[in-house]
């Protein structure tokens, strides 16, 4: 169902971009829920505020990306957004100079 979203996410992280996924959830009860949509934002998207969400959510997005922890934000009655950060692994490049 969200295969293209995850392919896009892997592609962005492989390029070295920090990203978050926003998963919009319609809560049916405390035990279950339904995913409405998923969105991927790169750090550049976040800095430019290119996706229309409240400033409060942008603050939570930045906090999540900085801490590496998930955030859950209530956006309406029985509606939440789950913020999941994805940060590429650091790469080590070793340069050996022969003198």
C-alpha angles and dihedrals in degrees: 000000000000096000094124091050092054092046089053090048093051090047093052094046091047087055088057097254122144109230144177130205118216113207113193110209130192104207113220095176139335089275103047143020144176127243111232098183145331127224131188120212125186121212087257091054089050094049091049092042087227095161118068109244134127120277088245090062092047088054090052090047091053091046092050093048091049096046098035089229130127118252128202117200127187109227101173144336106323091350127111138166121220114210115205120184123213120191123181117242113257114257124218119213116191117200116193116197116197111213 
